[in-house]
Amino acid sequence: MSSDTGGRSAESRGTPRKAAASGWIGSALEYYDWFVYAQAAALVFPTIFFPEGDPTVALVSSLGTYAVGYVARPIGAVVLGHWGDRRGRKNVLVLAMLLMGLSTFAVALLPTYHQVGMLAPVLLVLLRFVQGFAVAGELSGASAMIVEQAPFGRRGYYASFSLHGTQAGQVIAAAMFLPLSAFLSDEAFDAWGWRVPFLLSAVVVFAGYLIRRRVAESALFEEERQQRRPQRAPIVQVLRESGADVLRATCMTLVNVIGVVVSVFGAAYATQPGYGIEMDKSVYLWIPVVANLVALLFIPWFANLSDRFGRRPLMIIGSLGSGSLSYAYLWSVGQGNVLLTVVLAILAWGVFYQVWNATFASYFQELFPARTRVTGFAIAQNLGLAITAFLPSTFALLAPPGSANVPLVVGSLCFGITVLGAVAAWSARETHRFPLADLGAKDARPLPKEEFDRLRAHSR
């Protein structure tokens, strides 16, 4: 079977746009479910799923259930990564979609603490665990399928569509709460309004299943499966062959602390009565919408820059730029300055963080060979996210309601974490000029820049 310079089989040509489109739609639908929970955990759950009394305990407990989903992600990464590397990228995407949608729908049916006591938070934790397990296979499978079918020299651009979909899912999730909070009283919103976005996940399940079942399997995966016997334990192989890259990618993933600071802890800091700021909740329904609408404009452009100039520069700039802005953002929240808070949220999350976000999917995929690609990506990303998920509760404990130094404490922790991510990116090899078939090989050599630029100019 003939192959082009980028390592794609001739039969797979002409499919990158279809792969990118299916990755975008599937990621948007699945991450809609994921982010609906994140919004509710910061804005609603502390008062309806946990006992009244100490606001710090209720807030930490609610953000803890948010973290449980991330604890489940490494487990899902091992299971679903194994599934994707042995049975195919398409199969793992369909399974992940079904698990995510059904667990999200079930959250809408849960009784409150006032109705059933401690059973309510227990059930909430259980369903969040299933959500975390399911979402662990989404981005690793979708971006692997896209990267393996992308034209040479444009892997970053095409892979960014899966990230574009995750941001769109967040916009849709936040937008679902806006009319409910605007037109319902606080009592009605807390009683039943918050359940509506979760109920709509039934539509998400149906639509996502129809889309995913029609997606063609990655041609490179089919070639790999025909040429060698599938590994019984891809996790063992990826840790043995690429353990250092798993560690690097895990540390780079910690840069997701920016989203945590802006949208999760930031929302709690701004709106929970114990901090004394008490911004209107609608502000924190609009911030994810506006910041992510800006992100949708920038992601393809930044990803295209990573194809031209390399992955590492953008990973480093995005990490340090967004991390440094966390101080100013939290200070503006503490001052109750709504306009400045929105502007800095857009700069930190909608612009500088997206420099990193637009690049990491292709970069992580390129660090691993095809035989362990989904597993390597999934483990590194989800282990990093599991660590990141405990940061909102950690921030709330280190800078609890009533603290006077929240911007300094939380801002310093955030910036230190992004520095670690930048160092990890600096220590990794550059991959954007490697042919697809050579990705993950320790002795791989990049194409000369002149040849790379010539081939890239003729690819679409």
DODREN-51953 format. One record per residue (C-alpha): residue in one letter; residue number from 0; x, y, z. Coordinates in steps of 0.02 Angstrom, whole numbers, plus 50000, padded with zeros to 5 digits. Example, Ala and Ser with C-alpha at 12.3 -4.5 7.8 and 13.67 -1.06 7.14 Angstrom:
+---+-----+-------+-------+-------+
| r |   k |     x |     y |     z |
+---+-----+-------+-------+-------+
| a |   0 | 50615 | 49775 | 50390 |
| s |   1 | 50684 | 49947 | 50357 |
+---+-----+-------+-------+-------+
This chain:
+---+-----+-------+-------+-------+
| r |   k |     x |     y |     z |
+---+-----+-------+-------+-------+
| m |   0 | 50000 | 50000 | 50000 |
| s |   1 | 50077 | 50166 | 49948 |
| s |   2 | 50103 | 50303 | 50074 |
| d |   3 | 50133 | 50489 | 50057 |
| t |   4 | 50276 | 50579 | 50144 |
| g |   5 | 50169 | 50614 | 50296 |
| g |   6 | 50138 | 50429 | 50324 |
| r |   7 | 49955 | 50426 | 50270 |
| s |   8 | 49896 | 50287 | 50158 |
| a |   9 | 49830 | 50336 | 49989 |
| e |  10 | 49658 | 50270 | 50035 |
| s |  11 | 49645 | 50392 | 50180 |
| r |  12 | 49671 | 50547 | 50075 |
| g |  13 | 49520 | 50660 | 50065 |
| t |  14 | 49457 | 50610 | 50239 |
| p |  15 | 49540 | 50739 | 50354 |
| r |  16 | 49396 | 50862 | 50346 |
| k |  17 | 49271 | 50725 | 50386 |
| a |  18 | 49377 | 50665 | 50533 |
| a |  19 | 49398 | 50844 | 50597 |
| a |  20 | 49211 | 50878 | 50581 |
| s |  21 | 49162 | 50720 | 50674 |
| g |  22 | 49292 | 50757 | 50808 |
| w |  23 | 49224 | 50933 | 50830 |
| i |  24 | 49042 | 50880 | 50844 |
| g |  25 | 49076 | 50732 | 50958 |
| s |  26 | 49189 | 50833 | 51074 |
| a |  27 | 49064 | 50976 | 51082 |
| l |  28 | 48924 | 50859 | 51132 |
| e |  29 | 49023 | 50760 | 51260 |
| y |  30 | 49104 | 50912 | 51340 |
| y |  31 | 48935 | 50998 | 51349 |
| d |  32 | 48890 | 50862 | 51475 |
| w |  33 | 49054 | 50882 | 51566 |
| f |  34 | 49046 | 51071 | 51584 |
| v |  35 | 48862 | 51076 | 51633 |
| y |  36 | 48915 | 50988 | 51793 |
| a |  37 | 49060 | 51109 | 51821 |
| q |  38 | 48943 | 51258 | 51810 |
| a |  39 | 48818 | 51182 | 51931 |
| a |  40 | 48954 | 51128 | 52055 |
| a |  41 | 49010 | 51308 | 52079 |
| l |  42 | 48841 | 51396 | 52068 |
| v |  43 | 48706 | 51279 | 52136 |
| f |  44 | 48764 | 51116 | 52215 |
| p |  45 | 48836 | 51189 | 52378 |
| t |  46 | 48661 | 51240 | 52433 |
| i |  47 | 48556 | 51093 | 52373 |
| f |  48 | 48663 | 50936 | 52393 |
| f |  49 | 48753 | 50974 | 52556 |
| p |  50 | 48698 | 51018 | 52733 |
| e |  51 | 48674 | 51200 | 52777 |
| g |  52 | 48791 | 51279 | 52902 |
| d |  53 | 48975 | 51317 | 52871 |
| p |  54 | 48989 | 51391 | 52695 |
| t |  55 | 49171 | 51335 | 52681 |
| v |  56 | 49124 | 51153 | 52712 |
| a |  57 | 48983 | 51160 | 52584 |
| l |  58 | 49093 | 51243 | 52453 |
| v |  59 | 49240 | 51125 | 52477 |
| s |  60 | 49123 | 50975 | 52473 |
| s |  61 | 49039 | 51033 | 52313 |
| l |  62 | 49205 | 51067 | 52226 |
| g |  63 | 49262 | 50898 | 52291 |
| t |  64 | 49124 | 50811 | 52193 |
| y |  65 | 49186 | 50907 | 52041 |
| a |  66 | 49358 | 50833 | 52076 |
| v |  67 | 49291 | 50655 | 52089 |
| g |  68 | 49260 | 50655 | 51902 |
| y |  69 | 49443 | 50690 | 51874 |
| v |  70 | 49495 | 50553 | 51995 |
| a |  71 | 49398 | 50433 | 51885 |
| r |  72 | 49484 | 50496 | 51728 |
| p |  73 | 49650 | 50403 | 51750 |
| i |  74 | 49551 | 50242 | 51776 |
| g |  75 | 49450 | 50278 | 51620 |
| a |  76 | 49611 | 50323 | 51529 |
| v |  77 | 49685 | 50151 | 51562 |
| v |  78 | 49527 | 50057 | 51514 |
| l |  79 | 49471 | 50163 | 51367 |
| g |  80 | 49648 | 50196 | 51306 |
| h |  81 | 49676 | 50008 | 51302 |
| w |  82 | 49510 | 49990 | 51210 |
| g |  83 | 49557 | 50123 | 51082 |
| d |  84 | 49729 | 50051 | 51046 |
| r |  85 | 49664 | 49872 | 51029 |
| r |  86 | 49489 | 49890 | 50958 |
| g |  87 | 49499 | 50055 | 50868 |
| r |  88 | 49476 | 50241 | 50889 |
| k |  89 | 49295 | 50237 | 50828 |
| n |  90 | 49237 | 50105 | 50952 |
| v |  91 | 49305 | 50197 | 51104 |
| l |  92 | 49223 | 50359 | 51049 |
| v |  93 | 49050 | 50280 | 51037 |
| l |  94 | 49068 | 50196 | 51207 |
| a |  95 | 49128 | 50356 | 51291 |
| m |  96 | 48983 | 50456 | 51219 |
| l |  97 | 48851 | 50335 | 51283 |
| l |  98 | 48923 | 50326 | 51459 |
| m |  99 | 48939 | 50514 | 51472 |
| g | 100 | 48764 | 50556 | 51411 |
| l | 101 | 48674 | 50430 | 51519 |
| s | 102 | 48764 | 50480 | 51679 |
| t | 103 | 48731 | 50664 | 51647 |
| f | 104 | 48546 | 50634 | 51618 |
| a | 105 | 48538 | 50539 | 51782 |
| v | 106 | 48605 | 50690 | 51878 |
| a | 107 | 48447 | 50784 | 51830 |
| l | 108 | 48342 | 50654 | 51920 |
| l | 109 | 48436 | 50658 | 52086 |
| p | 110 | 48347 | 50704 | 52248 |
| t | 111 | 48418 | 50846 | 52354 |
| y | 112 | 48497 | 50838 | 52527 |
| h | 113 | 48337 | 50903 | 52605 |
| q | 114 | 48241 | 50758 | 52528 |
| v | 115 | 48354 | 50608 | 52562 |
| g | 116 | 48498 | 50672 | 52668 |
| m | 117 | 48673 | 50604 | 52637 |
| l | 118 | 48612 | 50488 | 52499 |
| a | 119 | 48602 | 50640 | 52385 |
| p | 120 | 48788 | 50684 | 52385 |
| v | 121 | 48833 | 50498 | 52377 |
| l | 122 | 48732 | 50476 | 52217 |
| l | 123 | 48804 | 50638 | 52148 |
| v | 124 | 48981 | 50575 | 52177 |
| l | 125 | 48942 | 50408 | 52095 |
| l | 126 | 48874 | 50488 | 51937 |
| r | 127 | 49018 | 50611 | 51928 |
| f | 128 | 49135 | 50462 | 51937 |
| v | 129 | 49050 | 50384 | 51785 |
| q | 130 | 49063 | 50550 | 51693 |
| g | 131 | 49249 | 50557 | 51727 |
| f | 132 | 49275 | 50379 | 51672 |
| a | 133 | 49185 | 50413 | 51508 |
| v | 134 | 49264 | 50579 | 51461 |
| a | 135 | 49439 | 50505 | 51482 |
| g | 136 | 49426 | 50421 | 51312 |
| e | 137 | 49353 | 50567 | 51215 |
| l | 138 | 49494 | 50685 | 51171 |
| s | 139 | 49628 | 50551 | 51158 |
| g | 140 | 49525 | 50449 | 51035 |
| a | 141 | 49458 | 50596 | 50934 |
| s | 142 | 49624 | 50684 | 50913 |
| a | 143 | 49714 | 50521 | 50872 |
| m | 144 | 49592 | 50489 | 50731 |
| i | 145 | 49615 | 50665 | 50665 |
| v | 146 | 49805 | 50668 | 50678 |
| e | 147 | 49818 | 50501 | 50589 |
| q | 148 | 49717 | 50568 | 50441 |
| a | 149 | 49779 | 50748 | 50433 |
| p | 150 | 49882 | 50814 | 50286 |
| f | 151 | 50068 | 50824 | 50317 |
| g | 152 | 50120 | 50989 | 50394 |
| r | 153 | 49943 | 51027 | 50456 |
| r | 154 | 49919 | 50904 | 50597 |
| g | 155 | 49910 | 51043 | 50726 |
| y | 156 | 49776 | 51137 | 50631 |
| y | 157 | 49665 | 50985 | 50603 |
| a | 158 | 49689 | 50915 | 50779 |
| s | 159 | 49636 | 51083 | 50851 |
| f | 160 | 49458 | 51050 | 50792 |
| s | 161 | 49434 | 50925 | 50933 |
| l | 162 | 49487 | 51062 | 51056 |
| h | 163 | 49378 | 51186 | 50963 |
| g | 164 | 49234 | 51067 | 50998 |
| t | 165 | 49273 | 51058 | 51184 |
| q | 166 | 49268 | 51248 | 51196 |
| a | 167 | 49105 | 51253 | 51098 |
| g | 168 | 49033 | 51125 | 51219 |
| q | 169 | 49080 | 51239 | 51362 |
| v | 170 | 48996 | 51387 | 51277 |
| i | 171 | 48837 | 51287 | 51251 |
| a | 172 | 48839 | 51224 | 51430 |
| a | 173 | 48857 | 51398 | 51503 |
| a | 174 | 48731 | 51470 | 51381 |
| m | 175 | 48602 | 51342 | 51436 |
| f | 176 | 48605 | 51417 | 51611 |
| l | 177 | 48591 | 51599 | 51556 |
| p | 178 | 48405 | 51608 | 51510 |
| l | 179 | 48361 | 51499 | 51660 |
| s | 180 | 48449 | 51614 | 51783 |
| a | 181 | 48382 | 51770 | 51695 |
| f | 182 | 48198 | 51722 | 51689 |
| l | 183 | 48180 | 51614 | 51844 |
| s | 184 | 48183 | 51671 | 52024 |
| d | 185 | 48328 | 51609 | 52132 |
| e | 186 | 48206 | 51491 | 52218 |
| a | 187 | 48142 | 51417 | 52054 |
| f | 188 | 48318 | 51403 | 51983 |
| d | 189 | 48379 | 51310 | 52137 |
| a | 190 | 48222 | 51202 | 52145 |
| w | 191 | 48213 | 51141 | 51965 |
| g | 192 | 48289 | 51261 | 51839 |
| w | 193 | 48465 | 51192 | 51855 |
| r | 194 | 48401 | 51019 | 51805 |
| v | 195 | 48350 | 51070 | 51628 |
| p | 196 | 48527 | 51071 | 51551 |
| f | 197 | 48557 | 50898 | 51625 |
| l | 198 | 48393 | 50830 | 51554 |
| l | 199 | 48443 | 50889 | 51381 |
| s | 200 | 48588 | 50768 | 51383 |
| a | 201 | 48464 | 50637 | 51322 |
| v | 202 | 48466 | 50730 | 51156 |
| v | 203 | 48656 | 50736 | 51165 |
| v | 204 | 48666 | 50547 | 51184 |
| f | 205 | 48555 | 50515 | 51034 |
| a | 206 | 48640 | 50642 | 50920 |
| g | 207 | 48814 | 50590 | 50973 |
| y | 208 | 48780 | 50406 | 50944 |
| l | 209 | 48715 | 50439 | 50768 |
| i | 210 | 48869 | 50541 | 50726 |
| r | 211 | 48999 | 50426 | 50801 |
| r | 212 | 48932 | 50264 | 50727 |
| r | 213 | 48956 | 50336 | 50551 |
| v | 214 | 49138 | 50388 | 50575 |
| a | 215 | 49266 | 50286 | 50478 |
| e | 216 | 49407 | 50202 | 50574 |
| s | 217 | 49581 | 50276 | 50562 |
| a | 218 | 49673 | 50200 | 50413 |
| l | 219 | 49839 | 50205 | 50505 |
| f | 220 | 49764 | 50105 | 50648 |
| e | 221 | 49698 | 49975 | 50525 |
| e | 222 | 49871 | 49961 | 50446 |
| e | 223 | 49952 | 49946 | 50617 |
| r | 224 | 49829 | 49811 | 50669 |
| q | 225 | 49862 | 49711 | 50510 |
| q | 226 | 50050 | 49723 | 50524 |
| r | 227 | 50072 | 49672 | 50705 |
| r | 228 | 49980 | 49580 | 50842 |
| p | 229 | 49891 | 49702 | 50960 |
| q | 230 | 49974 | 49719 | 51130 |
| r | 231 | 49882 | 49640 | 51275 |
| a | 232 | 49928 | 49783 | 51391 |
| p | 233 | 49965 | 49948 | 51300 |
| i | 234 | 49987 | 50035 | 51468 |
| v | 235 | 50137 | 49926 | 51510 |
| q | 236 | 50213 | 49957 | 51340 |
| v | 237 | 50185 | 50145 | 51341 |
| l | 238 | 50263 | 50164 | 51514 |
| r | 239 | 50411 | 50056 | 51464 |
| e | 240 | 50443 | 50140 | 51297 |
| s | 241 | 50381 | 50318 | 51328 |
| g | 242 | 50375 | 50340 | 51517 |
| a | 243 | 50472 | 50504 | 51513 |
| d | 244 | 50352 | 50577 | 51385 |
| v | 245 | 50203 | 50523 | 51490 |
| l | 246 | 50279 | 50619 | 51636 |
| r | 247 | 50313 | 50772 | 51528 |
| a | 248 | 50138 | 50772 | 51456 |
| t | 249 | 50064 | 50751 | 51631 |
| c | 250 | 50158 | 50904 | 51693 |
| m | 251 | 50107 | 51003 | 51538 |
| t | 252 | 49925 | 50956 | 51571 |
| l | 253 | 49933 | 51046 | 51738 |
| v | 254 | 49919 | 51210 | 51641 |
| n | 255 | 49732 | 51173 | 51643 |
| v | 256 | 49740 | 51260 | 51812 |
| i | 257 | 49698 | 51419 | 51715 |
| g | 258 | 49522 | 51357 | 51677 |
| v | 259 | 49504 | 51303 | 51858 |
| v | 260 | 49556 | 51474 | 51925 |
| v | 261 | 49447 | 51572 | 51805 |
| s | 262 | 49288 | 51470 | 51794 |
| v | 263 | 49279 | 51357 | 51948 |
| f | 264 | 49371 | 51436 | 52094 |
| g | 265 | 49346 | 51609 | 52018 |
| a | 266 | 49158 | 51582 | 52013 |
| a | 267 | 49154 | 51524 | 52193 |
| y | 268 | 49266 | 51668 | 52250 |
| a | 269 | 49156 | 51795 | 52162 |
| t | 270 | 48983 | 51728 | 52205 |
| q | 271 | 48988 | 51630 | 52369 |
| p | 272 | 48928 | 51738 | 52515 |
| g | 273 | 49073 | 51688 | 52629 |
| y | 274 | 49199 | 51787 | 52525 |
| g | 275 | 49094 | 51945 | 52539 |
| i | 276 | 49109 | 51994 | 52355 |
| e | 277 | 48942 | 51925 | 52296 |
| m | 278 | 48949 | 51963 | 52111 |
| d | 279 | 48790 | 51920 | 52020 |
| k | 280 | 48792 | 51738 | 51966 |
| s | 281 | 48748 | 51789 | 51789 |
| v | 282 | 48923 | 51866 | 51773 |
| y | 283 | 48997 | 51692 | 51794 |
| l | 284 | 48876 | 51620 | 51670 |
| w | 285 | 48931 | 51751 | 51543 |
| i | 286 | 49119 | 51739 | 51572 |
| p | 287 | 49136 | 51560 | 51503 |
| v | 288 | 49027 | 51607 | 51355 |
| v | 289 | 49123 | 51764 | 51307 |
| a | 290 | 49296 | 51693 | 51344 |
| n | 291 | 49262 | 51536 | 51246 |
| l | 292 | 49185 | 51629 | 51100 |
| v | 293 | 49349 | 51724 | 51090 |
| a | 294 | 49440 | 51557 | 51105 |
| l | 295 | 49343 | 51487 | 50958 |
| l | 296 | 49414 | 51627 | 50850 |
| f | 297 | 49594 | 51602 | 50905 |
| i | 298 | 49613 | 51412 | 50918 |
| p | 299 | 49631 | 51374 | 50731 |
| w | 300 | 49750 | 51520 | 50709 |
| f | 301 | 49862 | 51470 | 50853 |
| a | 302 | 49859 | 51288 | 50795 |
| n | 303 | 49913 | 51343 | 50622 |
| l | 304 | 50057 | 51439 | 50701 |
| s | 305 | 50111 | 51278 | 50788 |
| d | 306 | 50121 | 51194 | 50617 |
| r | 307 | 50232 | 51334 | 50554 |
| f | 308 | 50346 | 51369 | 50702 |
| g | 309 | 50333 | 51213 | 50810 |
| r | 310 | 50236 | 51152 | 50961 |
| r | 311 | 50357 | 51195 | 51101 |
| p | 312 | 50361 | 51385 | 51080 |
| l | 313 | 50173 | 51398 | 51089 |
| m | 314 | 50160 | 51278 | 51236 |
| i | 315 | 50285 | 51383 | 51334 |
| i | 316 | 50212 | 51554 | 51288 |
| g | 317 | 50035 | 51497 | 51325 |
| s | 318 | 50083 | 51425 | 51494 |
| l | 319 | 50181 | 51574 | 51560 |
| g | 320 | 50069 | 51707 | 51484 |
| s | 321 | 49907 | 51639 | 51557 |
| g | 322 | 49986 | 51597 | 51725 |
| s | 323 | 50054 | 51772 | 51751 |
| l | 324 | 49882 | 51848 | 51719 |
| s | 325 | 49804 | 51749 | 51861 |
| y | 326 | 49864 | 51878 | 51988 |
| a | 327 | 49777 | 52022 | 51902 |
| y | 328 | 49620 | 51922 | 51868 |
| l | 329 | 49596 | 51870 | 52050 |
| w | 330 | 49636 | 52046 | 52109 |
| s | 331 | 49499 | 52116 | 51997 |
| v | 332 | 49376 | 51989 | 52068 |
| g | 333 | 49424 | 52039 | 52244 |
| q | 334 | 49392 | 52221 | 52200 |
| g | 335 | 49220 | 52177 | 52134 |
| n | 336 | 49264 | 52258 | 51968 |
| v | 337 | 49152 | 52165 | 51847 |
| l | 338 | 49215 | 52245 | 51686 |
| l | 339 | 49399 | 52218 | 51727 |
| t | 340 | 49362 | 52040 | 51785 |
| v | 341 | 49280 | 51998 | 51619 |
| v | 342 | 49421 | 52078 | 51518 |
| l | 343 | 49558 | 51986 | 51614 |
| a | 344 | 49462 | 51822 | 51607 |
| i | 345 | 49456 | 51840 | 51418 |
| l | 346 | 49643 | 51880 | 51407 |
| a | 347 | 49697 | 51740 | 51525 |
| w | 348 | 49575 | 51604 | 51472 |
| g | 349 | 49512 | 51658 | 51301 |
| v | 350 | 49680 | 51710 | 51227 |
| f | 351 | 49842 | 51659 | 51315 |
| y | 352 | 49779 | 51491 | 51380 |
| q | 353 | 49717 | 51452 | 51205 |
| v | 354 | 49895 | 51468 | 51138 |
| w | 355 | 49931 | 51314 | 51244 |
| n | 356 | 49760 | 51233 | 51220 |
| a | 357 | 49764 | 51243 | 51030 |
| t | 358 | 49931 | 51154 | 51026 |
| f | 359 | 49930 | 51017 | 51157 |
| a | 360 | 49816 | 50891 | 51069 |
| s | 361 | 49929 | 50872 | 50918 |
| y | 362 | 50086 | 50883 | 51024 |
| f | 363 | 50034 | 50745 | 51144 |
| q | 364 | 49981 | 50632 | 51000 |
| e | 365 | 50149 | 50660 | 50914 |
| l | 366 | 50247 | 50607 | 51067 |
| f | 367 | 50183 | 50427 | 51055 |
| p | 368 | 50186 | 50291 | 50919 |
| a | 369 | 50024 | 50230 | 50841 |
| r | 370 | 50021 | 50066 | 50938 |
| t | 371 | 50008 | 50156 | 51107 |
| r | 372 | 49950 | 50328 | 51051 |
| v | 373 | 49776 | 50332 | 51131 |
| t | 374 | 49838 | 50253 | 51292 |
| g | 375 | 49988 | 50370 | 51310 |
| f | 376 | 49886 | 50526 | 51276 |
| a | 377 | 49741 | 50471 | 51387 |
| i | 378 | 49848 | 50424 | 51537 |
| a | 379 | 49955 | 50581 | 51532 |
| q | 380 | 49810 | 50701 | 51505 |
| n | 381 | 49693 | 50623 | 51630 |
| l | 382 | 49823 | 50598 | 51766 |
| g | 383 | 49867 | 50782 | 51750 |
| l | 384 | 49684 | 50830 | 51754 |
| a | 385 | 49654 | 50722 | 51907 |
| i | 386 | 49787 | 50821 | 51999 |
| t | 387 | 49717 | 50985 | 51933 |
| a | 388 | 49542 | 50941 | 51990 |
| f | 389 | 49590 | 50948 | 52173 |
| l | 390 | 49654 | 51125 | 52154 |
| p | 391 | 49485 | 51214 | 52177 |
| s | 392 | 49462 | 51128 | 52346 |
| t | 393 | 49645 | 51160 | 52388 |
| f | 394 | 49628 | 51344 | 52345 |
| a | 395 | 49470 | 51355 | 52451 |
| l | 396 | 49562 | 51277 | 52599 |
| l | 397 | 49718 | 51385 | 52583 |
| a | 398 | 49618 | 51543 | 52548 |
| p | 399 | 49449 | 51509 | 52631 |
| p | 400 | 49303 | 51630 | 52644 |
| g | 401 | 49357 | 51779 | 52748 |
| s | 402 | 49538 | 51777 | 52686 |
| a | 403 | 49616 | 51943 | 52637 |
| n | 404 | 49757 | 51876 | 52527 |
| v | 405 | 49664 | 51767 | 52402 |
| p | 406 | 49741 | 51843 | 52243 |
| l | 407 | 49919 | 51823 | 52309 |
| v | 408 | 49900 | 51647 | 52376 |
| v | 409 | 49800 | 51572 | 52234 |
| g | 410 | 49888 | 51675 | 52100 |
| s | 411 | 50059 | 51616 | 52158 |
| l | 412 | 50005 | 51435 | 52160 |
| c | 413 | 49931 | 51452 | 51987 |
| f | 414 | 50086 | 51536 | 51914 |
| g | 415 | 50203 | 51408 | 51992 |
| i | 416 | 50104 | 51267 | 51913 |
| t | 417 | 50110 | 51348 | 51740 |
| v | 418 | 50299 | 51369 | 51759 |
| l | 419 | 50312 | 51182 | 51788 |
| g | 420 | 50210 | 51152 | 51629 |
| a | 421 | 50322 | 51268 | 51530 |
| v | 422 | 50480 | 51179 | 51591 |
| a | 423 | 50406 | 51011 | 51542 |
| a | 424 | 50370 | 51077 | 51366 |
| w | 425 | 50546 | 51147 | 51352 |
| s | 426 | 50620 | 50977 | 51399 |
| a | 427 | 50520 | 50881 | 51267 |
| r | 428 | 50573 | 50859 | 51086 |
| e | 429 | 50498 | 50960 | 50944 |
| t | 430 | 50384 | 50851 | 50835 |
| h | 431 | 50296 | 50956 | 50704 |
| r | 432 | 50416 | 50910 | 50562 |
| f | 433 | 50416 | 50723 | 50597 |
| p | 434 | 50329 | 50612 | 50467 |
| l | 435 | 50176 | 50525 | 50540 |
| a | 436 | 50252 | 50352 | 50528 |
| d | 437 | 50404 | 50408 | 50631 |
| l | 438 | 50309 | 50485 | 50776 |
| g | 439 | 50358 | 50411 | 50943 |
| a | 440 | 50520 | 50334 | 50877 |
| k | 441 | 50672 | 50382 | 50981 |
| d | 442 | 50785 | 50388 | 50827 |
| a | 443 | 50663 | 50489 | 50721 |
| r | 444 | 50733 | 50637 | 50626 |
| p | 445 | 50631 | 50788 | 50571 |
| l | 446 | 50623 | 50836 | 50389 |
| p | 447 | 50734 | 50982 | 50341 |
| k | 448 | 50639 | 51145 | 50358 |
| e | 449 | 50648 | 51185 | 50173 |
| e | 450 | 50573 | 51017 | 50125 |
| f | 451 | 50443 | 51029 | 50262 |
| d | 452 | 50388 | 51202 | 50205 |
| r | 453 | 50378 | 51143 | 50024 |
| l | 454 | 50270 | 50992 | 50068 |
| r | 455 | 50162 | 51092 | 50187 |
| a | 456 | 50128 | 51222 | 50054 |
| h | 457 | 50052 | 51087 | 49942 |
| s | 458 | 49944 | 51006 | 50076 |
| r | 459 | 49770 | 51057 | 50129 |
+---+-----+-------+-------+-------+
